[in-house]
Amino acid sequence: MKSTKGLHLLGNIPEGLPPLTGAAASTPAAVNGNGERQLGDLTLEPYMDKKNKIRFKVQNSVMVKEVLRRAKQLGLKRQVRPSNWKTGQLKTWLKDNPIIELDDDVQFLRRIEAALCQATINNFAEANAQKDAEAKTTSIQFRTREPFLRMIVAAFEDNVRKAMNQEGQCLDHEEFDARNSDQRPPNFWEALAAKYNNDDSWITETEVLPDLQEDFSIVHEIYLTDVPSPVTAEKVEQLVWSYHLYLWHLSDKMDVLGQVVTRLDTKVAASGDKVDTDTSKRKRKRGKNTEEEDDDLTNLRRKLANCLPVSG
């Protein structure tokens, strides 16, 4: 049908369809056959929540063609000269002269607009699912010993240690040019995250270290299902440096570092923001410890010193 053929130009601008069809037809859109939504109404879902509504703007050249096509059908071609009309005039004329009698045209517009509506809904759902997945990954927290132990054991794997040894090395021209390539070898954080996220074919087994703490007097087997996962390389790096800084805080508090390095304020966030290097403002109230407490502190200082050796 010629009238329907003329409407196919709308199929080339699907995102410009709602406002044009909203002016073109006053009948409700038959989305899924329920007719509950006005055709192409940008004030209703799913268009209302779309941020970039400028993409729905219809070019004047398209509306001019639609005015001419519709005027011909209504027998008004001689009276209408839309070539020099402004946007407001075009929209007003289309609104005042809707498609109400040609069923084929109305049904065509309904089908195209309904398809656009469904595509918009699907895009929203996909974007929200991706956002939720990213939020779940970035919000992973290590609150028990199992994920830390799994990451520590993963750091001793051969491929992870190799990546760690190569971390910070100067790159030649070829390596520098390929630093963002998918073919480049993983860096330390990526290798560590990949090993941590490995499936149950890799079972973490801790060493027996009864002198470290009584919890380590036995072997701990840790499966991937026992820890929060997956973690990204960025999350691994954040966790490692956060707890590295925490270890320095603890070592400083236990007087392991002494005066070798500038002391850090224990109230500083693990991110390292606003580090207080003016130690003269800090005053510690020390009570008298029992002999057992002194022994515990001595052992703790010795173990911390072994974990974080410093010169001096």
Backbone bond lengths (Angstrom), bond angles and torsions (degrees), N, CA, C in turn:
res aa  C-N    CA-C-N  psi(-1)  N-CA   C-N-CA  omega(-1)  CA-C   N-CA-C  phi
1 M - - - 1.459 - - 1.517 109.41 -
2 K 1.364 118.41 135.47 1.452 121.18 -172.95 1.528 111.81 -63.69
3 S 1.331 117.15 -41.31 1.461 119.51 -178.57 1.518 111.24 -62.27
4 T 1.324 117.00 -41.25 1.455 120.78 178.49 1.518 110.59 -67.57
5 K 1.327 117.11 -38.72 1.460 120.31 179.13 1.516 110.32 -59.49
6 G 1.349 116.62 -38.66 1.455 119.26 178.90 1.509 112.72 -64.63
7 L 1.314 117.72 -27.33 1.452 120.76 -179.14 1.524 113.08 -75.76
8 H 1.318 117.38 -14.13 1.457 119.45 -175.85 1.511 112.51 -66.52
9 L 1.330 118.10 -14.58 1.456 118.80 175.20 1.522 110.29 -63.44
10 L 1.324 117.27 -24.15 1.463 120.23 177.83 1.518 111.65 -67.22
11 G 1.328 117.29 -28.57 1.455 120.09 -179.72 1.508 113.05 -65.56
12 N 1.336 117.15 -18.49 1.463 120.85 179.01 1.520 112.34 -83.17
13 I 1.305 117.56 -11.89 1.461 121.20 178.80 1.524 109.50 -131.98
14 P 1.309 118.15 64.90 1.468 120.47 -173.78 1.514 113.52 -57.74
15 E 1.344 118.22 -36.59 1.461 118.88 -177.54 1.518 111.35 -76.30
16 G 1.329 117.46 -13.45 1.451 119.88 174.58 1.505 112.23 -93.71
17 L 1.307 116.69 3.60 1.458 121.30 -175.26 1.525 114.08 -71.72
18 P 1.346 120.99 -44.58 1.462 119.80 -173.46 1.520 115.08 -54.15
19 P 1.354 120.19 -53.71 1.464 117.59 -178.33 1.526 112.69 -64.98
20 L 1.320 117.46 -32.94 1.458 120.18 -179.48 1.520 110.82 -71.00
21 T 1.303 116.33 -42.29 1.465 119.20 178.52 1.513 110.83 -72.27
22 G 1.339 116.68 -31.33 1.452 119.04 177.25 1.512 111.08 -62.29
23 A 1.338 116.27 -35.10 1.459 120.02 177.05 1.517 111.24 -82.36
24 A 1.338 116.08 -22.56 1.459 119.91 -173.52 1.511 112.98 -82.27
25 A 1.324 117.13 -32.75 1.465 118.74 -174.81 1.518 109.66 -136.30
26 S 1.276 116.72 133.41 1.460 120.95 -179.89 1.513 112.53 -95.26
27 T 1.315 117.01 -3.67 1.459 120.48 -179.39 1.517 110.08 -82.89
28 P 1.355 118.31 150.49 1.463 120.45 179.85 1.520 111.93 -63.57
29 A 1.339 114.95 150.31 1.464 119.76 177.84 1.513 109.49 -79.14
30 A 1.327 115.64 141.06 1.467 120.53 179.96 1.518 108.76 -96.25
31 V 1.345 116.77 77.96 1.447 121.42 176.99 1.513 107.97 -86.59
32 N 1.335 115.28 119.56 1.460 121.36 -174.76 1.524 111.58 56.59
33 G 1.336 115.88 23.30 1.446 120.12 175.70 1.503 115.82 76.82
34 N 1.365 118.88 4.65 1.465 117.92 -175.92 1.521 113.22 -93.82
35 G 1.321 118.37 -17.59 1.455 120.80 177.25 1.515 114.24 60.66
36 E 1.344 118.45 27.87 1.461 120.93 -176.29 1.534 112.75 -89.37
37 R 1.307 118.26 -8.95 1.455 120.35 -174.04 1.519 109.84 -121.53
38 Q 1.349 116.26 137.34 1.449 120.88 177.55 1.526 109.18 -69.83
39 L 1.294 116.63 138.89 1.461 121.78 -174.79 1.525 111.58 -62.27
40 G 1.345 116.46 117.62 1.454 121.75 173.38 1.507 115.74 66.17
41 D 1.327 119.04 25.85 1.461 121.50 -179.05 1.523 109.35 -81.79
42 L 1.343 116.63 113.49 1.467 120.89 -176.31 1.522 112.64 -73.81
43 T 1.325 118.20 -10.09 1.464 120.60 178.25 1.520 112.20 -86.32
44 L 1.332 116.61 -3.35 1.462 121.46 179.63 1.521 109.96 -112.24
45 E 1.334 115.48 163.15 1.458 120.35 175.59 1.523 109.59 -68.10
46 P 1.327 119.95 148.83 1.466 125.20 4.23 1.517 113.85 -91.36
47 Y 1.342 117.99 1.68 1.463 119.67 -175.19 1.523 113.14 -74.41
48 M 1.327 117.38 -26.73 1.460 120.51 -173.57 1.523 111.55 -60.10
49 D 1.343 117.86 -37.52 1.457 121.83 -176.83 1.520 113.33 -87.20
50 K 1.304 117.49 -1.37 1.460 119.45 179.81 1.523 108.61 -75.11
51 K 1.328 116.69 122.90 1.459 121.05 -173.21 1.525 111.73 -71.03
52 N 1.301 116.75 -46.31 1.461 120.13 -173.18 1.533 109.84 -89.12
53 K 1.325 116.21 69.63 1.465 119.90 -177.05 1.524 112.62 -70.32
54 I 1.349 116.96 -15.02 1.459 118.49 179.29 1.518 111.57 -62.36
55 R 1.343 116.44 -22.01 1.455 119.79 179.48 1.526 111.58 -71.15
56 F 1.335 116.97 -13.53 1.458 120.36 177.29 1.529 111.92 -87.58
57 K 1.305 116.35 -2.28 1.466 119.43 -178.03 1.527 110.13 -69.11
58 V 1.325 115.55 129.22 1.458 121.29 -179.39 1.523 109.06 -91.67
59 Q 1.308 116.83 134.53 1.454 120.56 178.09 1.533 110.08 -68.90
60 N 1.316 114.55 147.58 1.468 119.50 179.96 1.521 112.13 -60.59
61 S 1.323 116.54 -35.28 1.462 119.52 -178.79 1.525 111.26 -61.52
62 V 1.332 117.00 -35.76 1.467 120.67 178.28 1.521 110.22 -69.43
63 M 1.341 116.87 -43.16 1.470 119.34 -179.95 1.527 111.50 -67.22
64 V 1.343 117.69 -32.81 1.461 120.77 176.92 1.524 110.00 -61.60
65 K 1.345 116.43 -44.93 1.467 120.00 178.95 1.526 110.99 -62.67
66 E 1.337 116.38 -39.19 1.462 119.18 -179.66 1.524 111.11 -69.69
67 V 1.341 117.29 -36.39 1.463 120.42 177.10 1.528 110.06 -62.82
68 L 1.327 116.29 -45.67 1.463 120.40 179.85 1.522 111.30 -63.41
69 R 1.349 116.49 -43.05 1.454 119.96 -179.85 1.522 110.91 -63.17
70 R 1.355 115.41 -43.23 1.451 119.26 -177.80 1.542 111.42 -71.95
71 A 1.341 115.48 -36.41 1.472 119.54 178.93 1.533 111.26 -63.68
72 K 1.322 116.15 -37.07 1.459 120.10 178.04 1.514 110.58 -63.45
73 Q 1.338 116.40 -41.82 1.458 119.99 179.49 1.526 112.18 -66.62
74 L 1.336 115.95 -33.20 1.461 120.10 -178.31 1.529 113.27 -89.32
75 G 1.353 115.93 1.01 1.459 119.56 -179.42 1.508 113.61 73.64
76 L 1.318 117.64 26.46 1.465 122.02 -177.60 1.526 112.62 -114.09
77 K 1.342 117.16 16.91 1.447 119.81 -173.43 1.519 112.18 -60.46
78 R 1.351 118.59 -38.11 1.463 121.38 -177.24 1.538 110.98 -71.00
79 Q 1.337 117.45 -30.88 1.459 120.25 -177.20 1.526 113.58 -84.42
80 V 1.327 118.31 -16.39 1.470 122.04 -173.36 1.527 110.06 -105.96
81 R 1.356 115.77 127.69 1.465 122.71 176.45 1.535 108.26 -132.40
82 P 1.342 117.50 78.51 1.470 120.54 -170.96 1.528 115.22 -83.60
83 S 1.304 119.06 -0.90 1.468 120.49 -172.48 1.522 112.61 -56.91
84 N 1.324 116.93 -36.12 1.468 120.51 -177.60 1.526 112.99 -105.83
85 W 1.317 116.61 13.61 1.458 119.20 179.99 1.537 110.48 -73.27
86 K 1.315 114.14 150.09 1.455 119.69 175.05 1.535 109.62 -84.26
87 T 1.314 114.43 170.36 1.470 119.48 -175.64 1.526 111.88 -57.41
88 G 1.319 116.80 -44.28 1.460 120.21 -179.09 1.515 112.72 -61.94
89 Q 1.332 116.07 -39.24 1.464 119.62 178.82 1.524 111.53 -65.34
90 L 1.326 116.09 -41.97 1.464 120.06 179.68 1.525 111.19 -62.37
91 K 1.335 116.08 -46.09 1.467 119.62 -179.01 1.522 111.09 -65.25
92 T 1.335 116.58 -39.74 1.464 119.99 179.78 1.523 111.20 -63.46
93 W 1.337 116.60 -43.44 1.454 119.35 -178.83 1.523 111.33 -64.97
94 L 1.356 115.78 -42.74 1.463 119.55 178.77 1.525 111.41 -63.76
95 K 1.325 116.20 -36.60 1.461 119.42 178.93 1.526 111.13 -69.30
96 D 1.324 116.01 -37.33 1.465 119.91 -178.69 1.527 112.44 -78.28
97 N 1.333 116.22 -14.14 1.464 119.51 -177.97 1.525 110.11 -128.31
98 P 1.315 117.49 66.15 1.469 120.89 -177.07 1.514 112.08 -72.17
99 I 1.321 114.31 163.51 1.465 120.75 174.46 1.520 107.13 -85.67
100 I 1.277 116.89 108.15 1.471 119.25 -175.89 1.523 112.71 -126.88
101 E 1.327 117.19 -14.61 1.458 119.19 -174.99 1.515 113.40 -107.72
102 L 1.330 117.51 -28.90 1.461 120.65 -176.96 1.523 109.06 -87.63
103 D 1.314 116.05 98.52 1.462 120.76 -174.75 1.520 112.25 -61.10
104 D 1.328 117.64 -37.56 1.461 119.84 -179.12 1.525 110.73 -61.78
105 D 1.326 116.19 -42.00 1.462 119.63 179.43 1.523 110.99 -65.52
106 V 1.310 116.04 -43.22 1.456 119.80 -179.59 1.526 110.43 -62.52
107 Q 1.302 116.82 -45.99 1.458 120.62 -179.89 1.526 111.23 -63.99
108 F 1.337 116.43 -38.06 1.472 119.94 177.81 1.527 109.92 -61.43
109 L 1.331 116.95 -47.56 1.456 120.64 179.68 1.519 111.26 -61.77
110 R 1.313 116.10 -39.90 1.456 119.67 178.65 1.526 111.74 -61.88
111 R 1.317 116.55 -43.88 1.465 120.31 -178.79 1.528 110.83 -64.48
112 I 1.339 116.38 -45.75 1.465 119.38 -178.07 1.528 110.49 -65.91
113 E 1.315 116.61 -44.70 1.463 119.52 -178.23 1.527 111.30 -68.13
114 A 1.340 116.84 -37.56 1.463 120.07 178.00 1.527 111.08 -64.22
115 A 1.340 115.41 -38.38 1.473 119.01 177.23 1.522 110.52 -64.78
116 L 1.337 117.02 -41.22 1.458 120.72 177.56 1.519 110.99 -64.12
117 C 1.335 116.30 -42.15 1.460 120.64 178.73 1.527 111.14 -59.88
118 Q 1.322 116.77 -45.33 1.457 120.55 -179.30 1.520 111.19 -66.40
119 A 1.341 116.44 -39.04 1.472 119.72 177.54 1.522 110.89 -63.37
120 T 1.337 116.69 -38.55 1.462 120.57 177.81 1.525 110.84 -64.99
121 I 1.327 116.76 -42.59 1.467 120.61 177.66 1.521 110.97 -62.27
122 N 1.337 116.44 -42.75 1.467 119.90 179.00 1.521 111.69 -63.66
123 N 1.344 116.14 -39.56 1.461 120.08 179.21 1.522 110.89 -63.93
124 F 1.336 116.41 -41.40 1.462 120.50 176.85 1.525 110.76 -60.90
125 A 1.321 116.21 -45.61 1.465 120.31 -178.22 1.524 111.08 -63.49
126 E 1.341 116.53 -42.13 1.462 120.41 179.21 1.520 111.42 -65.45
127 A 1.330 116.63 -42.53 1.466 120.62 179.30 1.525 110.99 -64.17
128 N 1.330 117.05 -41.43 1.467 120.34 179.65 1.525 111.32 -67.17
129 A 1.332 116.46 -38.11 1.469 119.81 178.58 1.525 110.68 -64.93
130 Q 1.323 116.13 -41.99 1.461 120.02 178.42 1.529 110.80 -65.78
131 K 1.330 115.83 -40.08 1.461 119.90 178.39 1.522 111.14 -63.45
132 D 1.324 117.15 -42.02 1.468 120.98 179.20 1.529 111.09 -65.02
133 A 1.346 115.96 -39.31 1.468 119.62 179.43 1.519 110.61 -65.44
134 E 1.332 116.97 -42.30 1.465 120.57 178.98 1.530 110.58 -66.01
135 A 1.328 116.33 -40.78 1.464 119.58 179.41 1.530 110.86 -64.28
136 K 1.327 116.34 -39.00 1.456 120.20 179.04 1.520 111.09 -64.71
137 T 1.336 116.39 -38.76 1.463 120.37 -179.52 1.509 111.67 -69.78
138 T 1.341 116.74 -44.84 1.465 120.35 -175.96 1.517 112.74 -76.50
139 S 1.336 117.83 -19.19 1.461 119.96 -177.27 1.524 112.49 -94.79
140 I 1.327 117.60 6.48 1.461 120.62 179.90 1.529 109.68 -61.66
141 Q 1.322 115.79 130.97 1.456 120.95 179.33 1.525 109.38 -120.47
142 F 1.344 115.16 140.57 1.455 120.85 175.67 1.519 107.74 -96.08
143 R 1.326 117.04 107.26 1.464 120.96 -175.95 1.526 112.69 -114.95
144 T 1.310 117.19 -6.83 1.462 120.53 178.19 1.524 108.74 -126.29
145 R 1.313 116.51 175.43 1.455 119.77 -176.05 1.527 112.79 -76.51
146 E 1.343 117.01 -24.52 1.464 119.68 -173.38 1.534 113.62 -58.20
147 P 1.342 119.87 -50.53 1.468 117.96 -179.52 1.519 113.16 -63.69
148 F 1.339 117.38 -34.40 1.459 119.38 177.73 1.527 110.50 -66.49
149 L 1.327 116.02 -43.57 1.458 119.21 179.75 1.522 110.72 -63.16
150 R 1.324 116.96 -41.23 1.471 119.80 179.43 1.532 110.63 -62.87
151 M 1.326 116.57 -39.74 1.459 119.20 -179.92 1.525 111.44 -69.90
152 I 1.324 116.72 -38.36 1.466 120.06 179.21 1.521 110.75 -64.15
153 V 1.333 116.27 -45.32 1.467 119.80 179.08 1.528 109.98 -65.04
154 A 1.323 117.05 -37.89 1.462 120.28 178.68 1.518 111.62 -62.71
155 A 1.332 116.78 -32.32 1.461 120.71 -179.24 1.522 112.47 -67.20
156 F 1.346 117.43 -18.23 1.456 120.67 -179.46 1.528 112.83 -94.36
157 E 1.319 117.13 -0.03 1.461 119.94 176.27 1.525 109.89 -68.04
158 D 1.331 116.30 149.10 1.472 120.71 -171.98 1.525 112.47 -58.26
159 N 1.337 116.74 -47.13 1.470 117.87 -176.59 1.527 111.95 -68.00
160 V 1.342 116.52 -31.72 1.463 119.96 178.39 1.522 110.12 -71.81
161 R 1.324 117.09 -41.44 1.464 120.45 178.28 1.528 110.98 -65.20
162 K 1.317 115.65 -36.02 1.468 119.08 177.21 1.530 110.19 -63.70
163 A 1.327 116.33 -43.26 1.463 119.87 178.40 1.524 111.02 -65.14
164 M 1.339 116.67 -35.83 1.460 120.22 178.92 1.523 110.89 -66.97
165 N 1.328 116.79 -40.68 1.460 120.13 179.29 1.525 112.54 -65.56
166 Q 1.319 115.84 -28.06 1.465 119.78 179.49 1.516 112.98 -89.13
167 E 1.328 116.63 -6.60 1.463 120.26 -178.57 1.525 109.89 -66.76
168 G 1.295 116.70 132.01 1.457 121.46 177.57 1.512 114.87 85.32
169 Q 1.335 117.47 -1.97 1.465 118.86 178.56 1.522 110.41 -72.57
170 C 1.319 115.00 148.55 1.456 119.78 178.42 1.529 110.15 -68.08
171 L 1.313 115.73 141.11 1.454 121.42 -178.78 1.527 109.66 -98.19
172 D 1.340 115.14 143.15 1.457 117.78 171.48 1.534 108.49 -80.07
173 H 1.339 115.87 178.26 1.464 119.31 -175.22 1.529 112.05 -60.54
174 E 1.318 116.92 -41.27 1.463 120.48 -178.31 1.523 111.11 -65.95
175 E 1.347 116.24 -43.38 1.464 119.56 179.33 1.522 111.42 -67.98
176 F 1.336 115.67 -36.54 1.468 119.15 179.55 1.524 111.23 -65.46
177 D 1.324 116.71 -40.76 1.470 120.28 179.35 1.522 111.82 -66.71
178 A 1.338 116.49 -28.07 1.468 120.78 -176.49 1.527 112.53 -100.58
179 R 1.341 117.24 15.66 1.466 119.92 -174.03 1.522 112.76 -65.75
180 N 1.324 117.54 -25.83 1.462 121.02 178.82 1.525 113.23 -102.48
181 S 1.310 116.39 9.37 1.453 120.46 -178.52 1.523 110.60 -79.65
182 D 1.330 114.97 148.84 1.466 119.86 176.67 1.525 111.83 -68.77
183 Q 1.327 116.39 -17.87 1.454 120.49 -176.80 1.522 113.18 -85.72
184 R 1.331 116.98 -10.09 1.464 118.84 -177.95 1.530 109.95 -69.58
185 P 1.329 118.36 152.47 1.468 120.46 177.89 1.527 110.37 -68.45
186 P 1.310 118.49 152.42 1.467 120.45 -179.19 1.519 111.50 -67.71
187 N 1.329 115.52 147.17 1.458 118.80 173.74 1.534 109.08 -80.11
188 F 1.335 115.78 -177.66 1.462 119.65 -174.34 1.521 112.00 -59.87
189 W 1.337 117.49 -45.07 1.471 120.42 -176.41 1.519 111.02 -67.56
190 E 1.315 116.78 -38.50 1.465 120.35 178.79 1.527 111.12 -67.64
191 A 1.350 116.26 -41.46 1.466 119.87 179.01 1.532 111.07 -65.88
192 L 1.340 115.89 -39.22 1.462 119.97 179.85 1.529 110.65 -67.07
193 A 1.326 116.71 -43.09 1.469 120.39 178.81 1.528 111.02 -64.49
194 A 1.332 116.62 -40.39 1.462 120.25 -179.46 1.518 110.91 -64.29
195 K 1.326 116.94 -40.91 1.465 119.82 179.38 1.527 111.05 -69.12
196 Y 1.315 116.40 -40.26 1.464 120.60 177.68 1.524 110.40 -61.77
197 N 1.337 116.79 -39.68 1.465 121.58 -177.11 1.521 113.08 -82.78
198 N 1.326 117.61 1.84 1.456 121.05 -178.94 1.529 109.52 -59.92
199 D 1.308 114.84 148.48 1.469 118.45 -176.25 1.525 110.43 -73.73
200 D 1.324 116.07 -170.46 1.463 120.75 -173.53 1.521 113.97 -69.84
201 S 1.325 117.60 -0.07 1.462 118.37 173.41 1.525 110.29 -68.33
202 W 1.328 116.86 -19.49 1.464 120.71 175.15 1.520 108.52 -113.66
203 I 1.325 115.97 114.15 1.452 122.05 -178.94 1.525 108.29 -106.52
204 T 1.327 116.57 125.53 1.459 121.07 179.78 1.521 109.85 -76.09
205 E 1.326 116.14 127.65 1.459 121.54 176.52 1.521 108.42 -125.86
206 T 1.331 116.12 119.50 1.461 120.57 -179.21 1.526 110.80 -83.37
207 E 1.324 115.47 157.99 1.453 120.63 176.16 1.529 110.31 -81.19
208 V 1.314 115.26 158.65 1.465 120.68 176.90 1.526 108.18 -85.88
209 L 1.344 116.14 115.66 1.468 122.01 -178.34 1.528 109.06 -132.96
210 P 1.326 116.74 72.62 1.472 119.20 -176.16 1.519 113.26 -64.67
211 D 1.332 117.92 -26.47 1.459 119.59 -179.77 1.520 112.24 -74.11
212 L 1.334 116.68 -19.67 1.464 119.88 -179.99 1.521 111.06 -76.58
213 Q 1.322 115.71 -50.04 1.462 121.02 -178.95 1.518 107.04 -170.00
214 E 1.329 116.21 148.39 1.470 119.48 -173.12 1.529 112.06 -63.74
215 D 1.336 118.00 -24.71 1.464 119.77 178.17 1.521 112.10 -65.06
216 F 1.325 116.72 -20.06 1.463 120.48 -177.58 1.529 111.86 -101.60
217 S 1.311 115.83 20.77 1.466 119.44 177.75 1.528 111.48 -78.71
218 I 1.338 116.23 -7.90 1.464 121.34 177.44 1.526 109.48 -129.19
219 V 1.314 115.66 165.06 1.465 120.91 176.77 1.522 109.05 -80.31
220 H 1.334 116.19 133.46 1.465 121.41 177.25 1.519 108.96 -106.81
221 E 1.321 115.94 121.93 1.463 121.09 174.66 1.521 108.26 -98.50
222 I 1.332 116.07 122.81 1.459 121.38 -174.52 1.520 109.13 -122.40
223 Y 1.318 115.88 119.34 1.463 121.75 177.33 1.532 109.68 -94.56
224 L 1.309 114.34 163.83 1.461 118.84 178.87 1.524 110.65 -61.65
225 T 1.328 117.39 -31.78 1.464 120.87 179.93 1.524 112.29 -70.53
226 D 1.342 117.20 -11.76 1.463 120.92 -179.70 1.517 112.97 -88.61
227 V 1.327 117.73 -7.11 1.467 120.80 -173.59 1.524 109.81 -129.87
228 P 1.335 117.82 157.35 1.470 120.38 175.48 1.521 110.37 -68.17
229 S 1.306 116.42 134.66 1.464 121.48 -178.32 1.522 108.45 -159.78
230 P 1.357 117.00 162.85 1.458 125.54 -3.60 1.525 111.33 -84.08
231 V 1.317 116.50 161.72 1.458 121.13 175.30 1.521 108.42 -115.56
232 T 1.316 115.66 148.12 1.460 120.82 178.32 1.513 109.91 -89.74
233 A 1.331 115.51 165.16 1.462 119.98 177.02 1.524 110.86 -61.11
234 E 1.340 116.39 -37.09 1.462 120.51 179.34 1.525 110.84 -64.89
235 K 1.342 116.56 -40.17 1.457 120.44 179.13 1.526 110.75 -66.79
236 V 1.323 117.25 -39.43 1.458 120.80 178.54 1.526 110.14 -62.20
237 E 1.316 116.49 -45.89 1.470 120.11 -179.95 1.525 110.59 -61.97
238 Q 1.319 116.50 -42.34 1.459 120.21 179.15 1.528 111.18 -61.73
239 L 1.325 116.73 -44.84 1.461 120.57 -179.51 1.524 111.70 -63.97
240 V 1.337 116.31 -44.50 1.466 119.91 -177.11 1.519 110.55 -62.25
241 W 1.331 116.88 -48.58 1.461 119.03 -177.60 1.524 111.53 -70.58
242 S 1.319 118.38 -32.18 1.456 120.66 178.31 1.525 110.94 -63.71
243 Y 1.330 116.11 -45.83 1.458 118.81 -178.55 1.523 112.26 -80.57
244 H 1.327 117.12 -20.82 1.463 119.26 170.33 1.524 109.43 -64.88
245 L 1.333 116.23 -44.05 1.458 119.92 177.52 1.518 110.85 -65.41
246 Y 1.335 116.63 -38.31 1.463 120.09 177.77 1.531 110.60 -61.88
247 L 1.328 116.75 -38.36 1.467 120.47 178.20 1.518 110.56 -63.19
248 W 1.322 116.66 -37.84 1.463 119.70 176.63 1.526 110.42 -66.28
249 H 1.322 117.15 -40.87 1.462 120.14 176.24 1.523 110.33 -57.36
250 L 1.332 115.73 -48.25 1.452 120.85 -177.72 1.523 111.02 -64.84
251 S 1.337 116.00 -41.55 1.458 119.63 179.07 1.523 111.09 -64.68
252 D 1.315 115.53 -37.98 1.465 119.76 178.10 1.523 110.84 -66.74
253 K 1.328 115.68 -41.34 1.465 120.02 -179.46 1.516 111.37 -65.26
254 M 1.323 116.37 -33.42 1.469 120.81 -179.28 1.528 112.38 -88.49
255 D 1.345 116.59 8.83 1.471 122.14 178.41 1.521 113.32 62.22
256 V 1.347 116.55 26.69 1.448 119.41 176.11 1.520 110.21 -73.91
257 L 1.330 116.20 -39.97 1.453 120.14 -177.06 1.524 112.02 -75.20
258 G 1.328 115.94 -27.18 1.455 118.85 -179.45 1.512 111.32 61.32
259 Q 1.314 115.56 -135.60 1.459 120.91 179.65 1.530 111.66 -102.99
260 V 1.327 117.78 15.94 1.458 120.75 -176.90 1.522 111.14 -70.14
261 V 1.336 116.56 -41.26 1.455 121.07 178.75 1.512 109.20 -124.72
262 T 1.325 116.84 161.92 1.455 121.68 177.30 1.517 109.44 -65.71
263 R 1.293 116.83 131.11 1.455 120.22 -176.30 1.525 110.49 -74.25
264 L 1.309 115.15 148.84 1.458 122.00 179.53 1.519 110.13 -104.73
265 D 1.304 115.24 141.88 1.454 120.36 177.35 1.524 109.13 -66.81
266 T 1.317 117.87 129.72 1.465 120.74 -177.87 1.514 112.27 -68.12
267 K 1.336 118.53 -13.78 1.456 121.89 179.31 1.525 112.15 -88.16
268 V 1.322 116.91 -4.36 1.458 120.09 -179.59 1.524 109.32 -68.56
269 A 1.320 116.08 137.21 1.460 120.02 178.94 1.514 110.01 -65.70
270 A 1.322 115.46 157.34 1.465 119.67 -178.28 1.518 111.96 -64.29
271 S 1.328 117.00 -17.34 1.466 119.73 178.43 1.518 111.50 -71.16
272 G 1.346 117.10 -16.42 1.456 120.28 178.24 1.516 113.18 88.00
273 D 1.334 118.24 6.84 1.458 120.54 179.51 1.531 110.67 -71.11
274 K 1.323 115.48 142.51 1.460 122.88 175.25 1.531 111.72 54.32
275 V 1.312 116.27 53.33 1.458 120.31 178.33 1.521 109.58 -69.32
276 D 1.326 117.37 128.76 1.449 122.43 179.76 1.518 109.21 -90.13
277 T 1.325 115.92 110.73 1.465 119.72 -179.78 1.525 111.54 -100.73
278 D 1.338 117.89 -1.42 1.465 121.41 178.31 1.518 108.38 -88.86
279 T 1.327 115.86 90.84 1.467 119.72 -174.51 1.514 112.72 -77.41
280 S 1.331 116.63 -10.24 1.461 118.24 -179.11 1.525 111.70 -69.59
281 K 1.345 117.46 -20.11 1.453 121.37 -179.42 1.514 112.28 -81.73
282 R 1.303 116.33 -11.68 1.453 119.88 -174.57 1.519 110.97 -93.82
283 K 1.321 115.51 129.91 1.453 120.95 178.56 1.521 108.26 -127.61
284 R 1.281 115.83 130.17 1.452 120.85 -179.46 1.527 110.04 -110.44
285 K 1.309 114.28 133.49 1.448 119.34 175.95 1.522 107.82 -94.36
286 R 1.309 115.21 119.97 1.458 119.98 -177.24 1.537 109.20 -113.88
287 G 1.310 113.62 125.54 1.455 118.01 173.70 1.528 110.26 -96.79
288 K 1.289 116.66 166.74 1.455 119.98 -179.29 1.519 109.54 -78.51
289 N 1.347 116.21 125.35 1.462 121.53 -178.75 1.527 110.62 -88.56
290 T 1.304 113.38 156.13 1.458 118.16 173.04 1.526 108.39 -75.41
291 E 1.333 115.63 167.57 1.467 119.88 179.98 1.520 111.08 -62.39
292 E 1.342 116.56 -37.33 1.469 120.32 178.63 1.524 110.75 -65.85
293 E 1.344 116.83 -40.69 1.463 120.64 178.95 1.520 110.68 -65.57
294 D 1.307 117.19 -38.77 1.464 120.64 177.51 1.525 110.96 -62.36
295 D 1.332 116.06 -41.19 1.466 119.86 178.46 1.531 110.65 -64.47
296 D 1.340 116.34 -40.98 1.458 119.69 179.16 1.524 111.00 -63.66
297 L 1.319 116.66 -41.95 1.461 120.46 178.88 1.523 111.48 -65.33
298 T 1.331 115.95 -38.68 1.468 119.41 178.58 1.520 110.85 -63.22
299 N 1.328 116.34 -43.50 1.468 120.09 178.45 1.518 111.08 -65.37
300 L 1.320 116.41 -40.23 1.461 119.63 179.85 1.521 110.71 -65.12
301 R 1.343 117.16 -42.62 1.462 119.71 178.35 1.520 111.25 -62.18
302 R 1.327 115.95 -39.47 1.464 119.44 179.88 1.524 110.87 -64.02
303 K 1.344 116.80 -42.95 1.463 120.29 -179.52 1.520 111.41 -68.49
304 L 1.338 116.48 -39.29 1.458 119.29 177.38 1.519 111.02 -65.33
305 A 1.311 115.95 -38.94 1.461 119.58 178.83 1.522 111.11 -62.13
306 N 1.326 116.56 -35.92 1.459 120.22 178.14 1.527 111.36 -71.17
307 C 1.338 116.06 -32.55 1.460 119.42 179.34 1.513 112.22 -76.14
308 L 1.330 116.46 -32.96 1.458 120.71 -175.05 1.523 108.58 -132.15
309 P 1.325 118.26 75.34 1.464 120.50 -176.45 1.522 111.20 -68.08
310 V 1.318 115.22 138.12 1.467 121.46 175.25 1.516 108.13 -134.35
311 S 1.313 114.99 152.54 1.459 119.28 -179.73 1.515 109.98 -83.92
312 G 1.282 116.29 160.56 1.464 120.81 177.79 1.494 110.05 107.37
